[in-house]
Amino acid sequence: MATASPHRQLVTATYLASVVFGAFWGTWGSAVPRVRDQAGLDDAQLGTALLFISAGALPAMLLTGRALDRWGLRCTALTVVALGGAGVAASVTAGGLVGLCAGLTGVGVASGAVDVAMHSVGGRAEQRSGRPIITRTGAVFSTTVVVSSLGTGAAYALGAPTWVPFAAVLLVSVLAGAAIHRTLPSDTSAPEPVAPSSTGGFRMPVVPLLLVGVLGALAFASENAHQSWGAVFMEDVLATGPGLSATAPAAFAAVVATTRFAVSTLNPAHARKVLVLGSVVAAAGAALLARAPSVPVALAGLVLAAAGTAALFPTLLSIVSRNAVESSRGRATSLVTAVSYLGFLLGPVYVGLWASATGLRGAMVAVAALGLALAALALPLLALSRYAVTPRPPAHQPDAARVTSAHTV
């Protein structure tokens, strides 16, 4: 009996994982003010609590990469279900700083695992199909963020308890996890050889991944600063209610989704331009938000910031994917994602500290500085990594040619 082509199965699983990922983070973006009030925290304390997401995510990312390389891509199904459960647990235990920190550590573990698994599956799909699956996955993620942000805002405006939207995410995650388990192959597929080291063993080049990870960290810091603090900015600075404040993460995610779909049509050779131009636009959006006198102007700033940050991390991860061999794909994805995920530490906590010292408007100026830093560093660090920005040779070419391509510009 005929079956779906392998790359279509991979694409389907990637998109399902991104739906759950987007549903969770859209819900979280709109729930941040409610969770903060439920826990009784100020801005500085909230920023500290958000640090625990990264604290849980970073080790989980590194372990997930090894698990994927060893046991196969079906591990993705477990990570997806775990994220739904972690969201419910965090929303229930957010009764103070300690309880929220514990819950967000669990969220970080599950979120980090999903992030690596989703992009590992997407990276394999991108290599096999020759299509920009990672960027489109980001667009699916952002589209789901829009829907879940608006739905969460509406639920809270109607007086729903904090945990209710997270329970809906758990239901979606269980259904998606079951579908992913059925869709992905049970085997890990024949691995590609890795570049031999001077000692006769095999190695995965680490320095290029770290360089790309630094750029990813700056991109994530800017993006997650807006996603985590947008609703708070609307409520605290512009005095909106919870229903209207939910438009901040929703508008941000809507523009991110649209931009990612548009960028996915570009030739990979434009990757450097996408990174530099996107960084500058992101900085301009944050600066406009910092000076916004009204909700419409603030939303315009978020639109600019969203358009700028939208393609930054997907572009970087696609570059890594095009230079990775299959036998170490999970570890390569996990390392660059883990380093990039430091932006989740730098972004929300960075905003919280600046907000405590200068107010949220001053914090947005500091976010604009992150965009300018990324624009200045993008080209030099990519050149140092020696990663090719154009697609690798097709899989049927000799292995030596594929290994060499990972070290050419």
N, C-alpha and C positions, 0 to 999 in steps of 0.2 A: 504494500500500500504506500502511495506517495506521501511524503511528509513535507512540511514547509522547509524552505532552504535554511541552512544554519544561520546565515547572517540575519534573516528575518526574525528568527526566534530570539536572537541576541538583541535585536532592536526592540522587539516587543517587551522583553524583560527589562531593558533599560528604561523604556518609557513608563512602564508600570512602577518601577522603583522611584522614578522622578516624580510621579504623581503623588505618591505617599510622602516623599521628601518635601514637596511643595505644600501639600496639605498641612503637614506639621508646622513648617516655618511660617506659613501664612497665618495660621491660627495663633502661633506664638507672637508674631509681630503685633497683632491686634490685642492680644491678651496681656502684653507687658504692663500697661498701666493698671489693669485689674489685679494682676499678680503682685505688683509692687504694693498696691493699697492693701491687699489681703495679707501680705507679709508685714506691713507696717514699716516700710523702708524709705530712706531718703535716696537722693540720686547717687551719692557716693556709695552707699551700701548696695544699691541695685547694681552699680557698676562692678563692685566686688563679687557679688553673687554671679553675675554673668561670666566672670572669670572661670568659674567651675565648669562651664560648658566645655571650654577649651581644655581644662585640666582632665576631664574625662575623655574627650575626643582624641587627643594626641596619642596616648598609648594604644587606644582601640584601633586607630588607623593603622599603626605599624603592625599590630597583631593580625588585623583583618587581611592585609596584603599577603602575609605569609600563609594564612589559612586558605585564601583563594588559590594561591599557587600550589598548595599541597592537596587540598580536598576538592577543588573545583568551584565553579561559579554558583552552584546551587546554595552555597552559604548565604547568598544575597537574600533569599527568601526569609531566613531566620532574622537577619538584621532589620528587614522591613517591619516585621511583626514586633520586634523588640522596640523599635522607635515609637510605634503607636502606644504600647504599654508604658513606656517611659514618660510620655507626655501626660497621660492620665495620672500616673504616680506623682509627678512633679506638681501638677495643679492641685492635687489633694493635700500634699504635705507642705505647701507654701504657707505656713502659719507663722513664720519668723525667719530671721536670717539663716539660722542653722538648718532648718527644715528645707528652705528654698535651695541652699547650697547643695544639700544632699540630693534633692530631686534633680537639680540641674547637672550634677555630676553624672547621674544615670542617663539624662538626656544627651549629654556629651558623648558618652560611650556608644549609645545606640546611633546617634546622628553621625559620628565619625565613621562607624562601621558601614552605615548605609552609603555615605559619601564615597568611600573607597570602592565598595562593591559595585555601586551603580556606575562609576566611571571606569572601572576595570572591564565590566561587561560592555559598556559603550565604546571603550577603546578597541576591544577585539572586534566589535561590530563595525567600527569605522575602518579598521584595516581591511576587513574582509569585503566590505561593500564599496569602499572608496568614496563614501559619502560623509559629510560633516555631522556625524551622529552626536558627538559630544556637545556641540553648540546647539543643536536642535533639542537635545535632552535638557539643556539649560532653559530653552524657551518653554518646553513643556512644564518644567519645574515652576517657572515664573508665572505661567498662565494659571496653574493650580494655586499658586500663592494669592493671586488676585481673587479667585473664587472663594478660597477659604478665609481670606482677610475680611472680605465683605460679609460673608456668612457669619463669621465670629462677631464682627461689629454689630450686625443685626441682632444676633442672639443676646448679646450683652445689653443692647439698647432695650430689649424686651424683658430684661431682668433675669436672664438665665444664670445659674451658678457658674463659677469659673471653670469647673471641670467638664461641663456639657460639650462644648465644641471639641475638646480633646478626646472625649469618648467617641464622637463621630469619626475622628481621625483613626482611632483604634480599629473601628469596624472596617474602614477602608483598607487599613494596613493588613488585616487578617485576610480579606478577600484578595488583595493584590499579592500577598505572600504565597497564598495557595496557587494562584495563577503562575507566578514566577517559578515556583517549584516544578510545576508541570511543563513549563515552556523551556527551561534551560536543560541542556544535556547533562546526563549524570556523570559523564567522563570529563576529564580536564583537557582532552585533546592532546595530540602529540606536541610536545614542546619544541620550540626552536632552540638551536644552540646559542649560548651566550659567548661573548667575546672572551677568549682565553687570557689568563693572566700570565705573568712572567714565571710564576711558580708551577705552571702546568695545570692549575685548577681553572675555575670559572669565576668571573667577577661581574658585578653590575656597577658601572661607573656611577659614583655618588656625587662628585663635585658638580657636574652639570645639572643634576636634579636639585641640588641645594641652591644653585644660582637662580634657576627658574622658580624655585620655591620662595625665594626672597621677593621676587616680583609678585608672585601669587599672594603673599602675605599682605603686601601693600594694597593690592586690588581687593582682597577680602576685607581688610580693615575699613576701607572706604565704603564698600557695599554694605557690610553688616552694621556699620555705624548708622547708616540711614534706615536700614530695615529694622533694627532694634530700637532706635530712638525716635523714629519719625512720628509715631503716634504720641509719644511723650512730649515732643516738641510742640505738636499741635495743641495738646491739652494745656501744657504749662505755660507756653509763651503766647499762644494765640487764643487761649481760653475756649477751645471747642469742647463739645461733649464727646462721649465714647463712640457714638455712632459716626460722627463727622471725623473724629481722629483716625478712624479705621481707613479713611480714604488715603491717608499718607502711605502706609505699606501697600495698599491696593494699587494706587496710582504708580508707585515706584515699580512694583512688580509687573504691571501692565506694560509699561514702557520697556522694561528689561526684556519681557517676552517678545514684544514686537521687534526690538532691536536685534535680538539674537536670531530670530527667524530671518531678518534681512541680512545680517552678517553671514549667516550660513550659506548664502548664495555667492559669496565672494570667493575668488581664487585664493588658496592658501598662501600664495606669494605676497599677499597684502597684509600678512600677519603683523609685521613691524609697524605699518601705518595704523592699523587698528589699535595696537597697544598705545602708541604715542598720542594719537588724536583722542582716543577714548579717555586717557588719563587727564588730558587738558580739559576736555568737556566736563568730566566729573568734578574737577577742581572748580570750574566756573559755576556749576550747579550748586555745590556746597557753599560757595561764597554768596550766591544770590539768596539761598535759603537763610544764611546768617543775617542778612539785611532785610528779610521779608517783613513788610508792615501788615500784611493781610494773608488770609488763607489762599486766595488765588495765586499770589506771588510766591508763597511758600511751595505750593504745588508745582509752579513753574520751575522753581529751583530743584525740586525733587525729580521732575521730568528730565531736566538736563543731567543731573547726577546719575539717574538711572540709565539714560542713553550712553553716558560715558563709561560707567562701570560694567554694563551688560556683557560685553564680549571679552573682557579682560581675562578672567580666569579660564573660561572655556577655550580661548585662543591659546593660552599657555599650556593647558592640559593636552590640547590637540597636538601641539608641537612635541610634547613628551611622548604621546602615544605613537606618533609617526616615527619616532626614533627608538622605540622599545621592542624587545624581542619577547615572544609569548611566554617563555619559561620564567621570566622575571617581571612580567607585566604587573602582577599584583603588588609586588614589592616596589617597583618603580612608581606606580600610581600612589601607593600609600605614602612613600617618602615625600614626594613633591606635594601631595595633598596635606600631609602632616605639617610640613614647613609652612605651606600657604595658610593652613588653619591657624597659625599663630596670629593671623590677622583678626581672628575672632577674639583673641586675647587683646590685641592692640586696639581694635576698633571700638567695641562697646565700652571697655574699661577706660580707654583713652578719652572717649567722650565723657564718661562719668567723672573722671578726674578734672578735666577741663571745665565741665559744667559746674562742678563744685567750686572751682576757683574763679571762673569768669562768667558763669551763666551759660545756658544752652546756645545762645548766639555766638559767644566766643568759642564754644566747642566746635561749632560748624566751621568757623574759620580754620581751626586746627585740622579738621577733616579735609578742607581744601588743600592744605599743605601736603597731605598724604598723596593726593593726586598729582601735584607738581613733582613730588619726589619720584613717583613712579614714572612720570614722563621723562625725567632726567636720567633714570637708571635703566630703562627698558632696553635700549639699543646696546649700551656697553655690556650689560650682563648677558644678553643673548649672544653677543659676539664671543664672550669668554666661554660660554657653554659649548660653543661649536655645534649646537644642534641645528639640523636642517629645518627650515620652515616649510619647505615643499614636501609633498608626499614621498614616502619611501618607495623603493622599487617594488613591483608586484611580488606576491609571495612565491611565484614560480621561479624567480631568479635565484642564482646561487646564494647560499647562505653567506659566503664571504662578502658578496656585494651588499647584502642587507646589513651586515655588521658595520661595514665601512661607511655606509650612508649615515649612520648615527653620529659620525664625527666630521661631517662635511657641512659647509655653509651653503 
